[in-house]
């Protein structure tokens, strides 16, 4: 059934990083299935067009996936490649994540032309980030710094740093590595300093649910360990109603046959932080995610989230 598929069209955003990711998927597919003819279909999403406002104020992560999903529904494309952290945890019934590839470095990175780390920044220095999750953690740990919005694709953010608008900026290490820009990283933020976003560093391939042969083909690219970890993270986010409008982080990793899962919810100003960690056998990732979610709720996470979303109890 897999060999009956001869041609594939991959939907991707037009940014340099998104195209790299789609090209990477193309290369992996053709290395396993040399008979395949794979074409990239580049698109501009609403999230790419609006760069003067934070995602939390314009509708969230779905702004980066809607156009790509529409191309799957219309039959223009067969699959869409996403950074998993950009994929909402609640998906429409037509779609599914058919493949999660092996995770790249999930950490945040500090980029600056002058300073080596956040600790070296003088009081009042401006740090740029597009993420409420990063902002809340920086404000909690470095209250002497100013955090200012930073939108746009990776190249745009780097350019604004180089223009002197910021003393330093925080970016996902995975994107910098994929684009060969590791030399721009001055230091990595540990997960104690900045707990990563749900799914950060992982690539997801989305298809229509009824594409069974395609799902079988994509199984050759799927990484079970990464899938268990990011699914646990997404379950925490789903349980708490997380989105980019909420300063929420969750990160899982497996060491010596034990899955560790940390979760965090914070006020955007860093004044209150709910935080916990649980561990157990990797196959119990759903139970572990449930424990983390419940402990965060016990610490007041739901109240923080509701306040962020403007929901009155």
Secondary structure, DSSP 8 states (H G I E B T S, - for coil): -GGG--EEEEEEESSHHHHHHHHHHHHHHHHH-TT-EEEEEEE--HHHH--SS-HHHHT-GGGGTHHHHHHHHHTS-SEEEEEGGGS-SS--TTEEEEEE-------EEEE-SS-SSGGGS-TT-EEEES-HHHHHHHHHH-TTSEEEE--S-HHHHHHHHHTTS-SEEEEEHHHHHHTT-GGGEEEEE-TTTS---TTTT-EEEEEETT-HHHHHHHGGG--HHHHHHHHHHHHHHHHHT--TTS-EEEEEEEETTEEEEEEEEE-TTSS-EEEEEEEE-GGGHHHHHHHHHHHHHHTTHHHHHHHHHT---
